[in-house]
Each structure stands twice: as structure tokens, then as C-alpha cells.
Amino acid sequence: YSQPSSSEEYDIDITSLLQAEADLYSDEADSRHNIAEPVQYFPQSESDDGIPKTCYCGGEAVVETSYTSKDPGRRYFTCGNADDGDCHVWKWWDVAVMEELRDYQRQLREVKDQANESDEKLVKVEQIVGELAKKKTGIANGYPLLVCVLLSVVFLLCMVVMFKWVAEKENVLTESMEELQRMKMRLSNL
């Protein structure tokens, strides 16, 4: 057995190999700098429940129609920038509307519960006033008037608070209905 000689078939230029390896590492290092970092969008609460108004990217949510064989003609919310490859809002229209309606039902139940609580409190106040009127302490003529005035003030305060709360919920409901009408107009224009 003999060692290979430095014949032509085994003749390797080590300098060119080292240069090729250095070029390879250089290209790899350069390519890391050219890779764009993905844009990080933070979820917005409007996009998660109910009808989305804005996308995660800040764009306006639009209504599109599905043309797939599984869901032909089914509408959905998406973003106008959805083709850029980033994360955007996407939600079926009927699911979003049902979530919105469930939220309104919950709010309506809360209003009814608060109205019932106010009625119960009013009945309790009327009972207390009735009991106090029966006791008639030293001030016989002025006491019923004071109780009536006090009861009226309490009743008016309860009504003012209740009407303000109902007006606030009505504004939310009106805005949502207007938004649904605008979306309906946009859908009819499609």
C-alpha cells in the first residue's frame, strides 16, 4: 500500500475551496438582512365579537361573497388588504350578526333587570312611607307632606338614572342599526 501522490487527478486547489466557502458564508449572511420581518398586528376588540368594523391592520372591514363549492353565495367580513399575506380579519357575516344580536339581547335583559330592581325599590319605599304615615309622630300635618316630597324626590332620581341608562343603550342600538343599514346598502350595491 502506498500513499496517494500529488498527481493531477488528486490535485485540489485549497485556496479556491476556501474562497468558495467564504463566498457561501458571505451570501448567507447577506440573505439574512434581506428577509423582511413580519408585521405584528395586535387584535382589536371590535374584530373579535360581533360585526367587525376595523381589521387588525387598521383597515376597514368589508363584506365579500364566497364562491366556493362548500359555501356558495355566503357572505363574510374581510379586510381590503387581505391579499398582502398578513393577518387580517375574516368572519362569516351570519355568525357576526348572530353575535351582535346576542349582545343586544344581553343588554336588553340587563335593562329589564334594572327596571325590575327599580320597581322593587319603589315598592319598598312606598311601604316604608306608608308605615311612617301610620305612626304619625308629633308633626301630624307636615309629616305626610314631607314624606310625599321625599318619595317624589327618590322616585324622580330613580327615573332620571333609568332614563339616562336607557337612552345610552338606545344610542348604542341606534348606531348598530344604522351600521347594519349601511352594510345592507353596501351589500345591495354589490
Backbone as CSV, one residue per row, in Angstrom:
resi,resn,N_x,N_y,N_z,CA_x,CA_y,CA_z,C_x,C_y,C_z
1,TYR,0.846,-1.175,0.000,0.000,0.000,0.000,0.880,1.223,0.000
2,SER,0.463,2.215,-0.799,1.258,3.437,-0.871,0.333,4.640,-0.757
3,GLN,0.840,5.733,-0.266,0.091,6.981,-0.138,-0.165,7.555,-1.520
4,PRO,-1.343,8.215,-1.684,-1.570,8.836,-2.984,-0.558,9.942,-3.217
5,SER,-0.143,10.002,-4.408,0.805,11.049,-4.757,0.046,12.287,-5.177
6,SER,0.746,13.331,-5.332,0.102,14.556,-5.772,0.014,14.548,-7.282
7,SER,-0.711,13.587,-7.767,-0.886,13.514,-9.214,-1.982,14.476,-9.632
8,GLU,-2.209,14.569,-10.895,-3.182,15.538,-11.411,-4.613,15.202,-11.013
9,GLU,-4.942,13.900,-10.912,-6.314,13.555,-10.577,-6.659,13.910,-9.135
10,TYR,-5.679,13.982,-8.229,-5.918,14.352,-6.849,-5.492,15.775,-6.545
11,ASP,-5.138,16.499,-7.523,-4.634,17.848,-7.308,-5.815,18.780,-7.017
12,ILE,-5.948,19.276,-5.782,-7.044,20.163,-5.380,-6.442,21.483,-4.952
13,ASP,-7.048,22.543,-5.461,-6.588,23.882,-5.107,-7.304,24.289,-3.820
14,ILE,-6.639,24.206,-2.697,-7.220,24.507,-1.396,-7.626,25.966,-1.284
15,THR,-6.941,26.848,-1.950,-7.261,28.274,-1.907,-8.625,28.536,-2.531
16,SER,-8.902,27.904,-3.662,-10.201,28.123,-4.311,-11.333,27.537,-3.475
17,LEU,-11.076,26.403,-2.794,-12.102,25.837,-1.907,-12.390,26.770,-0.735
18,LEU,-11.366,27.319,-0.143,-11.556,28.255,0.966,-12.278,29.520,0.506
19,GLN,-11.953,29.987,-0.679,-12.617,31.172,-1.224,-14.100,30.885,-1.488
20,ALA,-14.407,29.702,-2.036,-15.801,29.324,-2.300,-16.592,29.236,-1.001
21,GLU,-15.975,28.665,0.042,-16.644,28.558,1.333,-16.887,29.949,1.926
22,ALA,-15.938,30.830,1.823,-16.092,32.200,2.323,-17.204,32.922,1.573
23,ASP,-17.272,32.738,0.252,-18.343,33.353,-0.546,-19.713,32.823,-0.127
24,LEU,-19.788,31.520,0.139,-21.043,30.907,0.559,-21.521,31.511,1.878
25,TYR,-20.621,31.607,2.857,-20.990,32.209,4.136,-21.344,33.681,3.984
26,SER,-20.699,34.363,3.121,-20.983,35.775,2.876,-22.375,35.944,2.279
27,ASP,-22.712,35.095,1.294,-24.049,35.155,0.692,-25.127,34.848,1.724
28,GLU,-24.859,33.881,2.581,-25.822,33.505,3.608,-26.035,34.652,4.591
29,ALA,-24.980,35.314,4.976,-25.084,36.440,5.906,-25.855,37.591,5.274
30,ASP,-25.600,37.849,3.984,-26.313,38.922,3.292,-27.797,38.605,3.160
31,SER,-28.136,37.342,2.934,-29.538,36.984,2.722,-30.356,37.167,3.991
32,ARG,-29.756,37.048,5.177,-30.488,37.257,6.425,-30.958,38.705,6.544
33,HIS,-30.185,39.613,5.991,-30.543,41.028,6.092,-31.651,41.396,5.124
34,ASN,-31.870,40.624,4.114,-32.886,40.938,3.111,-34.252,40.347,3.436
35,ILE,-34.337,39.471,4.425,-35.612,38.860,4.789,-36.411,39.878,5.603
36,ALA,-37.604,40.192,5.115,-38.443,41.171,5.808,-39.061,40.523,7.040
37,GLU,-39.049,41.247,8.132,-39.676,40.761,9.349,-41.185,40.893,9.191
38,PRO,-41.962,39.909,9.655,-43.416,40.015,9.542,-43.941,41.141,10.428
39,VAL,-44.971,41.817,9.949,-45.585,42.903,10.700,-46.459,42.288,11.780
40,GLN,-46.314,42.764,13.005,-47.094,42.238,14.118,-48.299,43.139,14.357
41,TYR,-49.501,42.603,14.136,-50.732,43.335,14.403,-51.328,42.819,15.701
42,PHE,-51.823,43.728,16.509,-52.422,43.337,17.759,-53.927,43.261,17.576
43,PRO,-54.582,42.239,18.140,-56.028,42.098,17.972,-56.761,43.297,18.537
44,GLN,-57.787,43.708,17.826,-58.625,44.806,18.285,-59.957,44.212,18.710
45,SER,-60.506,44.723,19.782,-61.714,44.129,20.323,-62.872,44.172,19.342
46,GLU,-62.928,45.183,18.482,-64.029,45.271,17.533,-64.023,44.112,16.551
47,SER,-62.875,43.519,16.341,-62.766,42.461,15.345,-63.101,41.095,15.916
48,ASP,-63.168,40.966,17.224,-63.336,39.645,17.807,-64.790,39.233,17.968
49,ASP,-65.631,40.072,18.515,-67.022,39.723,18.768,-67.942,40.610,17.954
50,GLY,-69.005,40.015,17.439,-69.994,40.779,16.696,-69.498,41.171,15.321
51,ILE,-70.022,42.265,14.826,-69.698,42.737,13.483,-68.380,43.505,13.535
52,PRO,-67.358,43.041,12.816,-66.083,43.758,12.836,-66.179,45.063,12.053
53,LYS,-65.667,46.130,12.635,-65.677,47.429,11.957,-64.309,47.748,11.367
54,THR,-63.271,47.319,12.074,-61.916,47.544,11.585,-61.141,46.237,11.646
55,CYS,-60.123,46.153,10.830,-59.262,44.974,10.765,-58.134,45.130,11.778
56,TYR,-57.399,44.055,11.988,-56.240,44.108,12.878,-55.207,45.112,12.362
57,CYS,-55.150,45.270,11.038,-54.161,46.177,10.452,-54.624,47.627,10.493
58,GLY,-55.869,47.879,10.918,-56.404,49.231,10.973,-57.287,49.564,9.790
59,GLY,-57.325,48.702,8.781,-58.168,48.925,7.610,-59.633,48.663,7.932
60,GLU,-60.504,49.133,7.061,-61.938,48.963,7.255,-62.358,47.559,6.840
61,ALA,-63.224,46.953,7.645,-63.746,45.633,7.302,-64.777,45.788,6.185
62,VAL,-64.717,44.903,5.198,-65.645,44.939,4.070,-66.361,43.596,3.981
63,VAL,-67.510,43.595,3.306,-68.288,42.371,3.125,-68.004,41.815,1.741
64,GLU,-67.659,40.543,1.693,-67.396,39.842,0.438,-68.334,38.642,0.355
65,THR,-68.400,38.022,-0.814,-69.234,36.846,-1.026,-68.350,35.659,-1.369
66,SER,-68.648,34.525,-0.744,-67.886,33.305,-1.000,-68.375,32.656,-2.291
67,TYR,-67.439,32.186,-3.094,-67.779,31.491,-4.337,-67.253,30.059,-4.327
68,THR,-67.013,29.521,-3.125,-66.526,28.150,-3.038,-67.690,27.180,-3.211
69,SER,-67.387,25.940,-3.543,-68.447,24.942,-3.717,-69.084,24.582,-2.380
70,LYS,-68.340,24.714,-1.302,-68.865,24.390,0.023,-69.811,25.472,0.548
71,ASP,-69.507,26.736,0.299,-70.310,27.858,0.801,-70.612,28.852,-0.316
72,PRO,-71.328,28.459,-1.351,-71.579,29.402,-2.450,-72.548,30.509,-2.025
73,GLY,-72.183,31.729,-2.299,-73.044,32.872,-2.010,-73.065,33.292,-0.557
74,ARG,-72.330,32.640,0.293,-72.310,33.005,1.713,-71.409,34.219,1.894
75,ARG,-71.905,35.190,2.661,-71.162,36.441,2.841,-70.261,36.358,4.062
76,TYR,-69.203,37.141,4.001,-68.243,37.164,5.100,-67.570,38.528,5.160
77,PHE,-67.060,38.847,6.358,-66.304,40.079,6.559,-64.830,39.778,6.343
78,THR,-64.154,40.680,5.685,-62.719,40.560,5.483,-62.137,41.966,5.393
79,CYS,-60.866,42.039,5.119,-60.180,43.327,5.006,-59.840,43.574,3.544
80,GLY,-59.851,44.817,3.124,-59.465,45.160,1.763,-58.001,44.860,1.485
81,ASN,-57.201,44.741,2.539,-55.769,44.461,2.385,-55.454,42.979,2.553
82,ALA,-56.446,42.109,2.470,-56.261,40.686,2.783,-55.287,39.989,1.852
83,ASP,-55.032,40.531,0.674,-54.157,39.864,-0.289,-52.672,40.082,-0.018
84,ASP,-52.317,40.851,1.017,-50.895,41.125,1.242,-50.185,40.037,2.046
85,GLY,-50.911,39.001,2.459,-50.277,37.870,3.135,-50.182,38.005,4.640
86,ASP,-50.561,39.134,5.207,-50.514,39.307,6.654,-51.819,38.818,7.277
87,CYS,-51.918,38.946,8.587,-53.097,38.509,9.326,-54.166,39.602,9.262
88,HIS,-55.343,39.237,8.776,-56.444,40.193,8.654,-57.724,39.564,9.182
89,VAL,-58.719,40.408,9.424,-59.998,39.934,9.934,-60.703,39.097,8.870
90,TRP,-61.373,38.018,9.324,-62.166,37.184,8.430,-63.223,36.525,9.293
91,LYS,-64.497,36.780,8.975,-65.573,36.228,9.782,-66.823,36.106,8.933
92,TRP,-67.542,34.997,9.099,-68.796,34.829,8.374,-69.771,35.917,8.805
93,TRP,-70.509,36.436,7.851,-71.452,37.525,8.097,-72.544,37.079,9.054
94,ASP,-73.139,35.901,8.815,-74.241,35.436,9.649,-73.791,35.160,11.086
95,VAL,-72.586,34.688,11.270,-72.058,34.455,12.618,-71.880,35.792,13.342
96,ALA,-71.347,36.782,12.643,-71.127,38.105,13.245,-72.448,38.752,13.646
97,VAL,-73.456,38.636,12.784,-74.763,39.241,13.086,-75.400,38.541,14.283
98,MET,-75.292,37.219,14.352,-75.853,36.494,15.490,-75.150,36.888,16.795
99,GLU,-73.843,37.068,16.760,-73.123,37.513,17.952,-73.588,38.903,18.374
100,GLU,-73.798,39.752,17.396,-74.254,41.117,17.683,-75.650,41.091,18.314
101,LEU,-76.537,40.267,17.758,-77.895,40.168,18.296,-77.888,39.576,19.708
102,ARG,-77.043,38.589,19.955,-76.939,38.035,21.305,-76.480,39.103,22.293
103,ASP,-75.577,39.960,21.862,-75.104,41.034,22.732,-76.239,42.010,23.043
104,TYR,-77.051,42.338,22.033,-78.192,43.230,22.268,-79.219,42.580,23.186
105,GLN,-79.437,41.280,23.028,-80.364,40.589,23.919,-79.862,40.645,25.360
106,ARG,-78.571,40.450,25.549,-77.996,40.514,26.889,-78.175,41.910,27.481
107,GLN,-77.917,42.940,26.667,-78.073,44.315,27.147,-79.533,44.613,27.488
108,LEU,-80.454,44.098,26.664,-81.878,44.311,26.925,-82.291,43.625,28.224
109,ARG,-81.779,42.415,28.459,-82.066,41.721,29.716,-81.561,42.534,30.906
110,GLU,-80.391,43.131,30.769,-79.840,43.951,31.852,-80.733,45.158,32.129
111,VAL,-81.241,45.787,31.066,-82.132,46.942,31.234,-83.407,46.511,31.949
112,LYS,-83.962,45.377,31.530,-85.188,44.890,32.174,-84.937,44.557,33.638
113,ASP,-83.801,43.933,33.926,-83.472,43.602,35.314,-83.337,44.860,36.162
114,GLN,-82.691,45.876,35.615,-82.541,47.125,36.367,-83.889,47.812,36.565
115,ALA,-84.769,47.724,35.565,-86.104,48.314,35.712,-86.873,47.576,36.808
116,ASN,-86.760,46.244,36.838,-87.431,45.468,37.890,-86.877,45.818,39.269
117,GLU,-85.562,45.971,39.374,-84.958,46.359,40.649,-85.457,47.727,41.097
118,SER,-85.579,48.654,40.149,-86.075,49.997,40.486,-87.519,49.924,40.961
119,ASP,-88.327,49.084,40.301,-89.721,48.924,40.726,-89.796,48.333,42.135
120,GLU,-88.953,47.330,42.416,-88.941,46.721,43.747,-88.524,47.733,44.808
121,LYS,-87.526,48.537,44.500,-87.085,49.565,45.446,-88.190,50.588,45.687
122,LEU,-88.909,50.938,44.631,-90.004,51.899,44.762,-91.104,51.334,45.657
123,VAL,-91.423,50.058,45.487,-92.446,49.425,46.327,-92.002,49.441,47.789
124,LYS,-90.719,49.140,48.038,-90.208,49.159,49.415,-90.292,50.554,50.016
125,VAL,-89.942,51.558,49.236,-90.010,52.941,49.725,-91.459,53.318,50.023
126,GLU,-92.379,52.902,49.146,-93.799,53.203,49.380,-94.293,52.521,50.654
127,GLN,-93.834,51.287,50.908,-94.232,50.593,52.134,-93.693,51.318,53.364
128,ILE,-92.448,51.736,53.291,-91.851,52.457,54.420,-92.594,53.763,54.663
129,VAL,-92.922,54.461,53.578,-93.656,55.721,53.710,-95.031,55.460,54.315
130,GLY,-95.667,54.376,53.875,-96.984,54.037,54.435,-96.906,53.741,55.920
131,GLU,-95.882,52.981,56.331,-95.710,52.664,57.750,-95.421,53.925,58.558
132,LEU,-94.583,54.783,58.009,-94.265,56.026,58.718,-95.486,56.938,58.807
133,ALA,-96.315,56.917,57.778,-97.517,57.754,57.801,-98.482,57.271,58.877
134,LYS,-98.507,55.961,59.120,-99.409,55.414,60.140,-98.961,55.798,61.549
135,LYS,-97.672,55.919,61.747,-97.141,56.199,63.083,-97.443,57.618,63.537
136,LYS,-97.519,58.522,62.623,-97.823,59.936,62.895,-97.231,60.406,64.227
137,THR,-96.019,60.811,64.164,-95.390,61.344,65.368,-95.930,62.731,65.654
138,GLY,-95.202,63.553,66.336,-95.659,64.862,66.787,-96.103,65.795,65.675
139,ILE,-95.563,65.707,64.471,-95.909,66.646,63.402,-96.979,65.981,62.538
140,ALA,-98.217,66.165,62.836,-99.311,65.467,62.153,-99.562,66.029,60.757
141,ASN,-99.605,67.332,60.588,-99.972,67.908,59.288,-98.785,68.005,58.325
142,GLY,-97.593,68.293,58.827,-96.439,68.483,57.950,-95.731,67.184,57.564
143,TYR,-95.929,66.148,58.360,-95.225,64.888,58.118,-95.624,64.209,56.800
144,PRO,-96.889,64.059,56.494,-97.246,63.428,55.205,-96.723,64.226,54.007
145,LEU,-96.726,65.533,54.128,-96.204,66.354,53.036,-94.709,66.106,52.858
146,LEU,-93.966,66.031,53.958,-92.533,65.754,53.894,-92.264,64.374,53.281
147,VAL,-93.046,63.403,53.678,-92.888,62.049,53.141,-93.191,62.040,51.646
148,CYS,-94.236,62.718,51.231,-94.583,62.780,49.804,-93.480,63.466,49.000
149,VAL,-92.948,64.537,49.536,-91.865,65.237,48.845,-90.636,64.332,48.754
150,LEU,-90.292,63.679,49.859,-89.145,62.774,49.872,-89.350,61.607,48.901
151,LEU,-90.523,61.042,48.910,-90.838,59.946,47.993,-90.770,60.417,46.541
152,SER,-91.268,61.605,46.275,-91.216,62.156,44.912,-89.775,62.370,44.462
153,VAL,-88.944,62.887,45.354,-87.535,63.110,45.009,-86.839,61.780,44.712
154,VAL,-87.069,60.785,45.553,-86.460,59.464,45.324,-86.959,58.878,44.007
155,PHE,-88.250,58.982,43.765,-88.822,58.456,42.519,-88.233,59.178,41.306
156,LEU,-88.139,60.502,41.369,-87.577,61.257,40.250,-86.110,60.896,40.011
157,LEU,-85.349,60.742,41.080,-83.949,60.340,40.919,-83.841,58.970,40.253
158,CYS,-84.661,58.042,40.688,-84.648,56.708,40.062,-85.012,56.798,38.584
159,MET,-86.001,57.593,38.265,-86.438,57.721,36.869,-85.357,58.389,36.017
160,VAL,-84.704,59.424,36.550,-83.644,60.103,35.793,-82.503,59.138,35.501
161,VAL,-82.087,58.392,36.509,-80.999,57.427,36.309,-81.403,56.376,35.289
162,MET,-82.625,55.873,35.415,-83.086,54.834,34.489,-83.200,55.382,33.065
163,PHE,-83.724,56.592,32.895,-83.869,57.149,31.547,-82.515,57.437,30.914
164,LYS,-81.560,57.908,31.705,-80.216,58.132,31.150,-79.611,56.824,30.680
165,TRP,-79.766,55.788,31.468,-79.192,54.492,31.104,-79.878,53.932,29.861
166,VAL,-81.203,54.034,29.807,-81.940,53.537,28.638,-81.569,54.346,27.403
167,ALA,-81.410,55.664,27.547,-81.032,56.496,26.398,-79.651,56.114,25.891
168,GLU,-78.752,55.808,26.798,-77.408,55.386,26.385,-77.472,54.072,25.609
169,LYS,-78.237,53.119,26.091,-78.370,51.831,25.394,-79.105,52.015,24.071
170,GLU,-80.059,52.930,24.037,-80.789,53.180,22.798,-79.856,53.786,21.754
171,ASN,-78.939,54.663,22.182,-77.958,55.223,21.244,-77.075,54.130,20.669
172,VAL,-76.648,53.197,21.512,-75.822,52.085,21.030,-76.610,51.255,20.031
173,LEU,-77.878,50.979,20.354,-78.722,50.186,19.461,-78.969,50.923,18.154
174,THR,-79.210,52.239,18.226,-79.447,53.031,17.018,-78.210,53.044,16.135
175,GLU,-77.035,53.228,16.740,-75.799,53.224,15.951,-75.580,51.873,15.283
176,SER,-75.880,50.814,16.004,-75.691,49.478,15.421,-76.678,49.239,14.287
177,MET,-77.905,49.682,14.455,-78.898,49.511,13.387,-78.504,50.339,12.167
178,GLU,-77.975,51.551,12.391,-77.512,52.364,11.263,-76.356,51.686,10.551
179,GLU,-75.459,51.072,11.322,-74.333,50.352,10.719,-74.842,49.175,9.899
180,LEU,-75.842,48.464,10.426,-76.423,47.357,9.663,-77.075,47.863,8.377
181,GLN,-77.738,49.020,8.440,-78.358,49.591,7.241,-77.297,49.969,6.220
182,ARG,-76.182,50.569,6.692,-75.112,50.923,5.760,-74.524,49.681,5.114
183,MET,-74.361,48.635,5.914,-73.821,47.398,5.344,-74.814,46.788,4.358
184,LYS,-76.085,46.898,4.661,-77.110,46.377,3.753,-77.077,47.141,2.434
185,MET,-76.872,48.465,2.528,-76.781,49.279,1.308,-75.545,48.876,0.505
186,ARG,-74.401,48.654,1.222,-73.188,48.234,0.519,-73.391,46.874,-0.133
187,LEU,-74.091,45.992,0.572,-74.331,44.654,0.022,-75.251,44.714,-1.194
188,SER,-76.244,45.598,-1.148,-77.150,45.699,-2.295,-76.447,46.333,-3.492
189,ASN,-75.394,47.103,-3.245,-74.632,47.699,-4.347,-73.686,46.700,-4.995
190,LEU,-73.435,45.563,-4.312,-72.529,44.560,-4.864,-73.150,43.911,-6.014
